[in-house]
């Protein structure tokens, strides 16, 4: 070998060039991107050097990692805030039942202020007192006979609830009728003509019984059945001829009872019994009084009006 032998050229790795405190510049062949310390990047066409700002103490391995990291910084960022799927709904049989709301005090007060429910109407069979409540109530008004009143169907003993001016009121139930009473002559003369249906019932009875019989048969000609003397009925006015049974029922029976009650003085009447209620002259201020149940329609006087008169004189 001669001295003039040319030495083979060695390819030297580029050495870092100090460009500032703690930073170097590295030239990488074929690189077309410049990196800066802030992590931003821009394409530099035709440039073969890439400037990477790294600490001097970093190794070449750290440099390659930083370059890879810088390249990753150029990629779109991943959306790490993807909402998580909602939990599956609970089975229907496990769902908690919603509590039933309680009515407010306002609604409760409004319901309490509503008037009683009306179910129908009836008529008064006599002049009738109207009270605020049964027994201990205050007297508010007196309804004329034949007045139509609204009823609720509520009964408290001998009392019936009616509705007047939208408010609950109370009257004696026995003086209410489903039909309006027919006005019969309460004054003037009482007919004493012989009954067209015959007068066989007048045998063995007092004159007052005959008077009652003839007044009714002329005023209610369709009533033809009566009961008078019953000699075997001991302890009853029938056994002494002082009683008359007028066989009638329903609204017409109420009219008969009302007529006899209105004319009791003229006809000499001392007692009336009708639909399990009794009226007597001695206790007339109490009106019609309820009676005990005797166990049957006839025994409770639902199919006839019983009339008792004074004394035994005047029998024929």
Residue pairs with C-beta under 8 A, 6 or more apart in sequence:
14 26
14 27
14 28
16 24
16 25
16 26
16 56
17 24
17 25
17 26
18 24
18 25
18 56
19 25
19 51
20 53
22 55
22 56
23 37
23 53
23 54
23 55
23 56
24 52
24 53
24 54
24 56
25 49
25 51
25 52
26 50
26 51
26 52
26 63
27 48
27 49
27 50
28 48
28 49
28 50
29 48
30 48
31 47
31 48
31 49
31 50
32 43
32 44
32 45
32 46
32 47
32 48
33 41
33 42
33 43
33 44
33 50
33 71
34 41
34 42
34 44
34 47
34 49
34 50
34 51
35 41
35 50
35 51
35 52
35 53
35 67
35 70
36 51
36 53
37 53
39 70
39 73
41 70
41 73
41 74
50 67
52 63
52 66
52 67
52 70
54 62
54 63
54 66
58 66
103 111
115 163
115 166
115 167
115 168
116 152
116 154
116 161
116 163
116 168
117 152
118 150
118 151
118 152
118 163
119 151
119 152
119 153
120 150
120 151
120 153
121 148
121 149
121 150
121 151
122 148
122 149
122 151
122 176
122 177
122 178
123 146
123 147
123 148
123 149
123 176
123 177
123 178
123 179
123 180
123 181
124 143
124 144
124 145
124 146
124 147
124 149
124 171
124 175
124 176
124 177
125 145
125 175
125 176
125 177
125 181
125 254
125 257
125 258
126 145
126 175
126 258
126 261
126 287
127 142
127 143
127 144
127 145
128 142
128 143
128 145
128 147
128 171
128 172
128 175
129 139
129 141
129 142
129 143
129 171
129 172
130 139
130 140
130 141
130 142
130 143
130 162
130 164
130 169
130 170
130 171
131 137
131 138
131 139
131 140
131 159
131 169
131 170
131 171
132 138
132 140
132 169
132 170
133 170
134 156
134 157
134 159
134 170
135 159
137 170
140 164
140 169
141 164
143 149
143 171
145 181
145 258
146 180
146 181
146 183
148 180
149 162
149 163
149 164
149 171
149 176
150 162
150 163
150 164
151 160
151 161
151 162
151 163
151 176
152 161
152 162
152 163
152 168
153 161
154 160
154 161
155 161
155 173
156 170
158 172
158 173
158 174
158 290
159 170
159 171
159 172
159 173
160 170
160 171
160 172
160 173
160 176
161 168
161 169
161 170
162 168
162 169
162 170
162 171
163 169
172 287
172 288
174 275
174 277
174 287
174 288
174 290
175 287
175 288
177 251
177 254
178 251
179 250
179 251
179 254
181 251
181 254
181 255
181 258
182 255
184 219
184 255
184 258
184 259
184 262
185 219
186 259
186 262
186 263
190 211
190 215
190 263
190 266
190 267
191 214
191 215
191 218
191 219
192 211
192 214
192 215
193 214
193 218
194 214
195 213
195 214
195 217
195 218
196 217
196 221
197 217
197 221
197 224
199 210
199 213
199 214
201 213
201 226
201 227
201 228
201 244
202 209
202 210
202 213
202 228
202 316
203 228
203 229
203 316
204 228
204 229
204 231
204 241
204 315
204 316
205 213
205 228
205 229
205 241
205 242
205 244
205 315
205 316
206 241
206 242
206 309
206 311
206 312
206 313
206 314
206 315
207 313
207 314
207 315
207 316
208 242
208 267
208 268
208 269
208 309
208 310
208 311
208 314
209 228
209 241
209 242
209 243
209 244
209 307
209 309
210 314
210 316
211 267
211 268
212 244
212 260
212 267
212 268
212 269
212 307
212 309
213 226
213 228
213 244
215 263
215 267
216 223
216 246
216 256
216 259
216 260
217 223
217 224
219 259
220 248
220 252
220 255
220 256
222 252
223 246
223 247
223 248
223 252
223 256
225 247
226 244
226 245
226 246
226 247
227 238
227 244
227 245
227 247
227 304
228 238
228 241
228 243
228 244
228 245
229 238
229 239
229 241
230 236
230 238
230 239
231 239
232 239
233 239
236 243
237 243
237 308
237 309
238 245
240 312
241 312
241 315
242 308
242 309
242 310
242 311
242 312
243 306
243 307
243 308
243 309
244 306
244 307
244 309
245 304
245 305
245 306
245 307
246 253
246 256
246 304
246 305
246 307
247 303
247 304
248 256
248 303
248 304
248 305
249 302
249 303
249 304
253 274
253 275
253 303
253 304
253 305
254 274
254 275
256 305
257 272
257 274
257 305
260 267
260 269
260 272
260 305
260 307
261 272
261 279
263 269
264 270
264 272
264 281
267 309
268 309
268 310
269 281
269 307
269 308
269 309
270 280
270 281
270 308
270 309
270 310
271 278
271 279
271 280
271 281
271 306
271 307
271 308
272 278
272 279
272 280
272 305
272 306
272 307
272 308
273 279
273 291
273 301
273 305
273 306
274 288
274 301
274 305
274 306
275 300
275 301
275 302
276 290
276 291
276 293
276 294
276 300
276 301
276 302
277 288
277 289
277 290
277 291
278 288
278 289
278 291
279 287
279 288
279 289
283 289
291 300
293 300
294 300
297 303
298 304
